[in-house]
Amino acid sequence: MSVVIGRGEVCVVKLQVALDVVDLPAALRLAHQVAEHVDILELGTPLVKSVGIGAVSAIKAAHPDKLVFADLKTADAGELEAAMAFEAGADLVTVMGAADDDTVRGAVAAGRKYGKEVVADMITVVEDRVARIREVAKLGVAFVEIHAGLDEQARPGYTIDTLLEDGRQAGVPFSIAGGIKTDTIAAVRDAGATVAVAGGAIYNAPNPTTAAQQLKKHAA
Ligand SMILES: O=C([C@H](O)CO)[C@H](O)[C@H](O)COP(=O)(O)O
């Protein structure tokens, strides 16, 4: 499957589900429940750490028609780690936007070798985030993920507004991750995001299938 995200002509925001569970049966079950309503299946960082890179192969084997996103959040050895994910069947892999430029370049080199794409996760970049987004975009990533992690989201007063403003300012293809729900996904679309990432809004819902369906509906 060719990966044309970020540099393609994407008019509608794609929906990416973050499978933030920590065992493979739960991940396969969740993927099965939501696949029909999402564009991208993300193996969350805790899942890959818990199960190993083989989880990528298992999800891809179960859903060969979906883009599979390995959220490795690589901080070093970019080429090696990205190659591991692509070899296992990932279509997209994350490298930390805060990492050394050569780490990002290494991951991008692996992407070129496998015909797959790299996403720079901007989690932890809070100072001059727009400037760093523009720098990493020039290193060859498909798009940047403007991201507030679960710990940041847990702080009082958190909203996704700053993420959206940075996306609007950056002028490069971007996704948004940071607790997106049905009442915020339209704003993500309107800010110009290529991809909206939703984890908790789906896996914590009483009915993940309905939750994914509703997110897709509100994003349209
Ligand atoms: O990447 C993520 C986080 O760092 C935990 O691994 C999440 O998948 C991402 O934040 C999306 O999940 P929600 O914020 O719960 O929507």
The ligand as a Tripos MOL2 file, in Angstrom:
@<TRIPOS>MOLECULE
LIG
   16    15     1     0     0
SMALL
NO_CHARGES

@<TRIPOS>ATOM
      1 O1          0.7610    9.1300   21.7280 O.2       1 LIG1
      2 C1          0.0160    9.0870   22.6720 C.2       1 LIG1
      3 C2          0.4810    9.1830   24.0780 C.3       1 LIG1
      4 O2          1.7660    9.7210   24.0960 O.3       1 LIG1
      5 C3          0.5070    7.8180   24.7630 C.3       1 LIG1
      6 O3          1.2750    6.9060   24.0460 O.3       1 LIG1
      7 C4         -1.4520    8.9140   22.4350 C.3       1 LIG1
      8 O4         -1.6240    7.8280   21.5940 O.3       1 LIG1
      9 C5         -2.0530   10.1860   21.8280 C.3       1 LIG1
     10 O5         -1.9040   11.2200   22.7750 O.3       1 LIG1
     11 C6         -3.5120   10.0330   21.4530 C.3       1 LIG1
     12 O6         -4.2660    9.6250   22.5580 O.3       1 LIG1
     13 P1         -5.3080   10.6070   23.3050 P.3       1 LIG1
     14 O7         -4.5240   11.8170   23.6880 O.co2     1 LIG1
     15 O8         -5.8200    9.8050   24.4600 O.co2     1 LIG1
     16 O9         -6.3840   10.9310   22.3150 O.co2     1 LIG1
@<TRIPOS>BOND
     1     1     2 2
     2     2     3 1
     3     2     7 1
     4     3     4 1
     5     3     5 1
     6     5     6 1
     7     7     8 1
     8     7     9 1
     9     9    10 1
    10     9    11 1
    11    11    12 1
    12    12    13 1
    13    13    14 2
    14    13    15 1
    15    13    16 1
@<TRIPOS>SUBSTRUCTURE
     1 LIG1         1 GROUP 0 **** ****
